[in-house]
Amino acid sequence: MAQYCYPKDNAIGKVVGLNQNDHINIFTIDRISEISVSGVKLERYISNNWQYASVGREIITFKNLEKLDDNSYKILHITRGEIGTEEFINSHEAGEDFAIIVNSEMNVLNVSARLENKSVEFKSCDIEKSLTYQNKAQKTLTPYITRNEIVDNKLYIEWITRIKNNTDWELERNQGNMEFYITIKDGDQTYLRETRNNKIIINLRDIALSADYRVSIVTKVI
């Protein structure tokens, strides 16, 4: 994990509530979700331009910021899970930190390729606010799951790998030099699987799943 520091000109607030879209696609604009935040003088950031913000550990972009009352605002017209943070889309709660990232380039720290998949700690003095973020130095970002369904008592999971080139996604073909670590969490139970393919089939005779199971995938370049 890396200790990430916001420059002082960033707008800091708190998440009050989130009206979440049930079907989020990180490649499209989310016109249903609404994020309620509290902050001081955030109306100075009202514009029709796309802006970056962090909501808890998720990075989003948004186009609409509406003032509701004194120190109360609503965020609309959103893209979700930016910069490989889609794993945090469904892990929000009231009271999380919210920050409008005024100068996004100042918030990207160049890291040596030797630190890929390593834990890194950044320290800085004279900061207004600091939050903890996962090190995203690896070239391949968190895989995006394209299929996750149970058919005939088997769990089918498929995914794509991609890299972020500035604001554009680039699909990255698996050349056999990637290992994928699949974690399936269901209540107190955790099931682990490994593969070098971009899909896996799990016989449910081997594991017991409820309707609330969650899947996450980590990539290792070998």
LINUR-V648338 format. One record per pair of residues at least 12 apart in sequence whose ideal C-beta (glycine too) atoms are under 8 Angstrom apart, sorted by the first residue. I is the first residue (numbers start at 1). GAP is how many residues later the second one is. If there is no record, write none. Layout:
I;GAP
I;GAP
This chain:
1;118
1;119
1;120
1;131
1;132
1;133
1;134
2;117
2;118
2;119
2;120
2;130
2;131
2;132
2;133
3;118
3;119
3;120
3;127
3;129
4;103
4;105
4;118
4;126
4;127
4;128
4;129
5;117
5;119
5;122
5;124
5;125
6;93
6;95
6;101
6;121
6;122
6;123
6;124
6;125
7;95
7;96
7;99
7;100
8;119
8;120
9;93
9;94
10;89
10;90
10;91
10;92
10;97
10;118
10;119
11;28
11;31
11;34
11;88
11;89
11;91
12;27
12;85
12;86
12;87
12;116
12;117
13;24
13;25
13;26
13;27
13;29
13;60
13;84
13;85
13;86
14;23
14;24
14;25
14;81
14;82
14;83
14;84
15;20
15;21
15;22
15;40
15;41
15;77
15;78
15;79
15;80
15;81
15;82
15;83
16;20
16;21
16;22
16;56
16;78
17;18
17;19
17;77
18;15
18;16
18;17
18;18
18;37
18;74
19;13
19;14
19;15
19;16
19;17
20;13
20;70
20;72
21;12
24;56
24;57
24;65
26;53
26;54
26;55
26;56
26;60
26;63
26;118
27;142
28;51
29;48
29;49
29;50
30;47
30;48
30;49
30;50
31;45
31;46
33;45
33;47
34;40
34;41
34;42
35;20
35;27
35;39
35;40
35;43
35;63
36;32
36;36
36;37
36;38
36;39
37;35
37;36
37;37
37;38
37;61
38;33
38;34
38;35
39;32
39;34
39;59
40;31
42;23
42;25
42;31
42;58
43;22
43;24
43;30
45;20
45;55
45;57
46;19
46;20
46;21
47;18
48;15
49;14
50;12
50;13
51;12
51;14
51;49
51;50
52;30
52;48
52;49
52;52
52;55
53;22
53;45
53;46
53;47
53;48
54;43
54;44
54;45
54;47
54;77
55;37
55;41
55;43
56;32
56;35
56;36
56;37
56;40
56;41
56;42
57;28
57;31
57;34
57;74
57;75
57;76
57;77
58;22
58;23
58;24
58;27
58;28
58;30
58;31
58;33
58;34
59;22
59;23
59;24
59;26
60;15
60;18
60;19
60;20
60;21
60;22
61;17
61;18
61;21
62;13
62;14
62;15
62;16
62;17
63;13
63;14
63;15
64;12
64;13
83;53
83;58
83;81
84;52
84;57
84;58
84;80
86;56
86;58
87;55
87;129
97;32
97;34
99;30
99;32
109;13
111;24
111;26
112;25
113;24
113;26
115;20
115;22
116;21
116;22
116;23
116;105
117;18
117;20
117;21
117;103
117;104
118;17
118;19
119;16
120;15
120;17
138;81
138;83
139;24
139;33
139;82
140;21
140;22
140;23
140;32
140;38
140;79
140;81
141;20
141;21
141;22
141;23
142;74
142;75
142;76
142;77
143;16
143;17
143;18
143;19
143;37
143;55
143;74
143;76
144;15
144;16
144;18
145;12
145;13
145;14
145;70
145;72
146;12
146;13
146;14
147;12
147;52
148;67
150;54
150;59
153;50
153;51
153;52
154;47
154;48
154;49
154;50
155;29
155;46
155;47
155;49
155;52
155;54
156;43
156;45
157;25
157;42
157;43
157;44
157;45
157;58
157;60
158;40
158;41
159;21
159;39
159;40
159;58
160;38
161;12
161;13
161;17
161;37
161;58
174;22
174;23
174;24
176;20
177;44
177;45
178;18
178;41
178;42
178;43
178;44
179;15
179;16
179;17
179;40
179;41
179;43
180;14
180;15
180;16
180;17
180;18
180;20
180;37
180;38
180;39
180;40
181;12
181;13
181;36
181;37
181;38
181;39
182;12
182;13
182;18
182;33
182;34
182;35
183;32
183;33
183;34
183;35
184;18
184;23
184;25
184;29
184;30
184;31
185;28
185;29
185;31
186;22
186;23
186;24
186;26
186;27
186;28
187;23
187;25
189;18
189;19
191;16
